[in-house]
Amino acid sequence: MTPMSDNGISLRELDPRDRYKLLCGVVVPRPIALVTTLNENGAVNAAPFSFFNVFSESPALIVLGLQHKPVHSPKDTTRNIHRDGEFVVHMVDEALSVAMNDCAVDFPSGDSEVAAAGLATLPSVDVKVPRLAAAPFALECRRQIVLNFSPDRELLVGEVLRVHAREGLLDEANMYVDLDAYRPIGRMFGNLYTTQRDVFSLTRESHAQWRARQDAKELKDA
């Protein structure tokens, strides 16, 4: 293994493919958004994205990294969102992982990945884009703003209008998600993914609590 210099790695000096490999290997695990949109012919398009996360609760916003084709033309998801401004983000659990991966196949433009993967859909409420019946959670979204950073990359900010939860996952009285029943997966890098079964808890302390714990430690070590 080649040792890294004390100056670190300048990303501006790296080939874009090496930048991608480095960032995807370092920033892990990442949540996966399986996004449905409507093609011009009415077919339901579905594509997975791991450049994705929740951004804000007030307003309720998510961010999605949109990638263009090598010839700089937009992929189906990007083109559909540009045209209609509506999409549905589905979280991916262990049961949905194989179908999610099938949706990453480079089907001809306009074909429905949802139909090819045999995924059933349900009507949404606030957007016309259908949602996937098998998804643990589905977030109906509307485009807020799209920022273009290069011929290949756009950053989409979308407002979450409504959340659908599969039965048994959410206690609506206190908005508690049952993680054991949920079983989400995360994206690592390359062909690697991770489950979220091995979790641990850390309690966030006030400064007074932290200070008391430090004082007790110092007194014990004295």
C-alpha positions in Angstrom: 0.0 0.0 0.0 1.4 3.4 -1.0 1.7 5.7 1.9 -0.2 9.0 1.6 1.7 12.2 1.9 1.0 14.6 4.8 -0.6 17.0 2.2 -3.4 14.6 1.5 -5.0 14.1 -1.9 -5.9 17.0 -4.1 -9.2 16.1 -5.8 -8.8 18.7 -8.5 -5.7 16.8 -9.7 -7.5 13.4 -9.8 -9.2 11.9 -12.8 -13.0 12.1 -12.3 -13.3 8.3 -12.1 -10.7 8.2 -9.3 -12.5 11.0 -7.5 -15.7 9.0 -7.7 -14.0 5.9 -6.4 -12.4 7.8 -3.5 -15.5 9.7 -2.4 -17.7 6.6 -2.7 -15.2 4.5 -0.7 -14.8 7.1 2.1 -18.4 8.4 2.5 -20.1 5.2 3.6 -22.7 3.8 4.1 -25.0 5.9 2.0 -28.8 5.6 1.9 -30.3 4.5 -1.4 -33.2 6.3 -3.1 -35.1 4.2 -5.6 -36.8 7.0 -7.6 -39.9 6.6 -9.8 -40.8 9.2 -12.4 -43.1 9.1 -15.5 -41.7 8.8 -19.0 -43.2 10.8 -21.8 -45.0 7.6 -22.9 -46.6 7.1 -19.5 -44.3 4.2 -18.5 -43.0 4.2 -14.9 -39.3 4.8 -14.8 -37.3 3.6 -11.7 -33.6 4.3 -10.9 -31.5 3.9 -7.8 -29.4 6.8 -6.4 -26.9 6.7 -3.6 -25.9 10.3 -3.8 -29.0 11.1 -1.7 -30.0 12.2 1.7 -32.6 14.1 3.8 -31.6 17.8 4.1 -34.2 19.6 6.2 -37.4 19.1 8.2 -38.8 22.7 7.9 -39.5 22.6 5.1 -39.2 18.9 4.5 -36.5 18.6 1.9 -34.3 15.9 0.3 -31.3 16.2 -1.9 -30.5 14.0 -4.9 -27.4 13.9 -7.1 -28.4 13.6 -10.7 -25.9 12.1 -13.2 -26.0 12.6 -16.9 -24.9 10.1 -19.6 -21.3 10.1 -20.8 -22.4 12.2 -23.8 -23.8 14.8 -21.3 -27.4 14.1 -22.2 -29.8 13.7 -19.2 -30.9 10.3 -18.1 -34.6 9.4 -17.9 -35.0 10.4 -14.3 -33.4 13.8 -14.8 -35.4 14.5 -18.0 -38.7 13.4 -16.4 -38.1 15.6 -13.3 -37.2 18.5 -15.5 -40.4 18.1 -17.4 -42.9 17.2 -14.7 -41.3 18.3 -11.5 -42.6 15.3 -9.6 -41.1 12.1 -8.4 -41.3 9.5 -5.6 -38.3 8.4 -3.5 -38.5 4.9 -2.1 -36.2 3.7 0.7 -34.6 0.3 0.0 -34.7 -2.6 2.5 -33.2 -6.0 2.3 -36.3 -7.5 0.6 -36.2 -4.8 -2.2 -32.5 -4.9 -2.8 -32.5 -7.3 -5.8 -35.3 -5.4 -7.6 -33.4 -2.1 -6.9 -30.3 -3.5 -8.5 -32.4 -4.7 -11.5 -33.6 -1.1 -11.9 -30.0 -0.1 -12.4 -29.8 -2.1 -15.7 -29.2 0.2 -18.7 -32.6 -0.5 -20.3 -33.4 1.5 -23.5 -34.7 5.0 -22.8 -38.4 5.0 -22.3 -38.6 1.4 -21.2 -40.1 0.8 -17.7 -37.7 -0.7 -15.2 -40.7 -1.2 -12.9 -42.4 -3.5 -15.5 -39.2 -5.3 -16.2 -38.6 -6.0 -12.5 -42.2 -7.1 -12.0 -42.8 -4.4 -9.3 -46.4 -3.6 -8.5 -47.4 0.1 -8.1 -49.9 2.0 -6.1 -51.3 5.5 -6.8 -49.8 8.4 -5.0 -51.9 11.2 -3.4 -50.1 14.5 -4.1 -48.2 13.7 -7.3 -49.2 11.7 -10.4 -46.1 9.5 -10.3 -47.0 6.0 -8.9 -45.2 4.6 -5.9 -43.9 1.0 -5.4 -46.1 -1.2 -3.3 -43.1 -3.3 -2.1 -41.1 -0.3 -0.7 -40.9 0.1 3.1 -41.2 3.9 2.8 -42.3 6.0 -0.1 -41.8 9.8 -0.2 -43.9 11.8 -2.6 -41.8 14.7 -3.7 -42.0 17.9 -5.8 -39.0 19.6 -7.3 -38.0 22.8 -5.5 -34.7 23.7 -7.3 -32.1 22.2 -9.5 -28.5 23.4 -9.4 -26.2 22.6 -12.3 -22.6 22.2 -11.4 -21.1 20.6 -14.5 -22.2 19.0 -17.8 -22.5 15.7 -15.9 -23.9 16.6 -12.5 -27.0 18.4 -11.1 -28.1 18.7 -7.5 -31.9 18.4 -7.0 -33.6 19.7 -4.0 -37.1 18.3 -3.6 -39.9 18.9 -1.1 -41.3 15.8 0.6 -45.1 16.2 0.4 -46.2 12.9 1.9 -44.7 9.8 3.4 -46.2 6.3 3.0 -45.1 3.5 5.4 -45.6 -0.2 4.9 -47.8 -1.7 7.6 -45.9 -2.6 10.8 -43.0 -0.2 10.3 -44.2 3.1 11.8 -45.9 3.9 15.1 -47.7 7.1 14.1 -48.5 8.1 17.7 -44.9 9.0 18.3 -43.4 8.7 14.8 -41.2 5.8 15.9 -39.7 3.6 13.2 -39.2 -0.1 14.1 -35.7 -0.7 12.8 -35.9 -4.4 13.3 -38.9 -4.6 11.0 -37.5 -2.0 8.6 -34.1 -3.5 7.8 -32.8 -0.9 5.4 -29.6 -1.4 3.4 -26.9 1.1 2.6 -24.5 1.6 -0.3 -20.8 1.0 0.2 -18.7 1.1 -3.0 -18.4 -1.0 -6.2 -20.8 -3.9 -5.8 -20.8 -3.8 -2.0 -23.8 -3.0 0.2 -24.4 -3.2 3.9 -27.3 -4.2 6.2 -28.1 -2.1 9.3 -28.6 -4.9 11.8 -25.6 -4.3 14.1 -26.4 -0.9 15.8 -25.4 0.8 19.0 -26.6 3.7 21.0 -24.8 6.9 22.1 -26.6 9.4 24.3 -26.1 13.1 23.5 -25.1 14.9 26.7 -25.5 18.5 27.8 -22.3 20.4 28.6 -23.0 20.0 32.3 -23.4 16.3 32.0 -20.2 16.0 30.0 -18.3 18.2 32.4 -19.5 16.1 35.4 -18.4 12.9 33.6 -15.0 14.4 32.9 -14.6 15.5 36.5 -15.5 12.1 37.8 -12.9 10.5 35.4 -10.2 12.9 36.4 -10.9 12.3 40.1 -10.8 8.5 39.6 -7.5 8.8 37.7 -5.9 11.1 40.3 
